């Protein structure tokens, strides 16, 4: 059957033979093969053609990849560890996630034609500041683990002259932190000569050799802790404190800034971003205003144009690509613009009360699951959804506590800023 609509004819190179002959004549060669042989050294050229399957039309390829995707089994994940299934609002999915104007966007260097994207990223920064209680936030990082590593290096750079002279190079990391985050900390610490001390925050005594501390909030096992006394002890010892914080839980819990954290990092995946088989999702970082010059990434700021009108622009850029290498705070990809925009729109769509309701939902589900697991000896949970309007039985109730996504944990009462139930 004749292939009347080839993708290559629509999108790749020259399709008109007359145009091709004209260009080859202008260059001074007889064929495309002769041009390639003159430009590309023989030593790096393949000696035989690539072994590729028969070409497909665009429609055929779409059917092909759909058939491959259909082989995936979509199961409920109980792994947790910072990745949770979310409900992506249809308006965000259709108008942002599936919109090439958003998902192909790159760094908005030309502010005059990027005001929409800049405003979306400013929404993200504003949401991060509202939840963490900090004073300045950047417009996303790569993910939670690398954001924690960036915080480690930021705290290392924030050492006083006296601390540098004393050779302070120890970083305290609490035991109850996600394993993938700890692994990245280990990898990124080695080239800088940073010694990681892993211990229990509740019993650890600062020695004066530490420049910083990192804790998970809530902890990796779901426990919500009051780190206030720990943060005070760290500051007394001259160390800064980073909280790796779950953003959704902060809609209900005391913010990291309130209990004394200097830097807050984490992921925004829970704010309406799909898991995507492990990524991507936008990391975040927020800190005190006095530390902004050491913050990696980019900050979107509000300014005015030449006519005096409100305008947005990238007001701080700390990547190696933007400034001198010795002045840069990061040399990795320091943004997830699409995921950050989605998270910002999710917050706009839900508003403050909607975020509190969203945060309350997994907490209530945790309570139901925990009650069923503790109180049922037959290994079978019976859950009446909606007070009897639906009923489902779930087998295998012997799941260990740490395997369940427990975002709000056990001892949350003394940290809850406001009740999400209105009686």
C-alpha positions, 0 to 999 in steps of 0.5 A: 500500500502506498505511503502517501503521508510520510512524516519525513516529508513534512518535517525533515529537510528538503523535499523538493528535488529542484531546491536540493540540486540548487543548494548543492550547486551553490555549495559546490558538491554533487550530492548530499553524500559528498557533502557529508564525506567532506564535513564528517571525518571517515574515522567516526562514520559508521561503516554500515547502515543502522539496523532500523525497522521499516519506517512508519507514518506518524499515525502508525507510530502513534498506534505503535507507542500506544500499544507499548504503553498499554502493556504497563500495569497500573497498580496502586503504589504503597512505597511512598518515600516522597512519591504519591499518586495525585489527582491532577485537575483536568483544567491543569492537565489539558491546558498546561500538561498537554499544551505544547506552549507550556511543555516545550517552554525553556528558560524565559530569557526574553522577558518581553515575550515570556510574561505568562511563563514568568507569572506561572513561575512567580505563582510557584514561588509564592506558593512555596513561600506561603507554605514554608514561611520563608522569605525568598524562594527560587523557581524550582530545582531538579528534584528533592534529593538534588535540592537537599544536596544543593542545600548542603553546599549552600550551608557549606558556602555560608560558613563564617570566616572563623568556621572556615578557619576552624575547618568545620566540614561536618554535616549532621543528617538525621537517620529518618530521611529518605534513602534516595536523598541520603545517597545523593548527599553522600555522592555530592559531599565527597568532592568537597571534603564534607563529612556526613554524620548520621545520627538521631536528632533527639539524642545528638549533641553538637560538637562545634565541628558541624556547619549544618544539619538536615532533617526530614519533615515529616520524617521518612516513616511519617512521624511529625516531630517538633524540631524547635529545640534541635534547631535552637541547639544547632544555631547555638553551635553555629550550624544552619538547619535545612528541612526537607519538607513535604509541601502538602503537609505544610498546609496543616503543620507548623512551617519550617521557618516557624520552628527555626529552619534556615532553608526548606527544600523538597519536591512539589510532586504532591501538588497535582503532579503525576508520579510518572513512574518516578519523575519528573517533578519539580524540586523547590528551595526557600530560605531567608532573605539574607541568604539569597546570594548563595541560593542556586537556580533562578528567582523570578522578580517583579519589576517595571518596564520602561513605561513604568508598568508592572513587569516580571523578569528573572531577577537572580540567576546563579547558574554556571551558564549565566554568570562566571563559573567561580561565582556560580552556586550550581552547574546542574540543570536547576529548573523543572519549569513545566512541573513547577508551573503545574504545581503553581496552577494546582495551588491557584486552582484549589486555593488555601482551603482546598489545599487544607482539604487535600492535606487532610485527605491522606491523613484521614486515609492513614487513620482508616488504614491504621485502624483496620490493620490494628483491629482486624485479626483476619487480615481483612479491612472493611472500609465503608466509604461515604458512610455506607454509600460504597464498600470495598474489601482489601486483602493483605492488611499486614503491610508494615507501617513504614511501607504506607505513605504516612504524610502526617504521622502520629504526633501531629496535634501540637504542631497543627496550625489550624484544624481542617475540620469545621464543626 
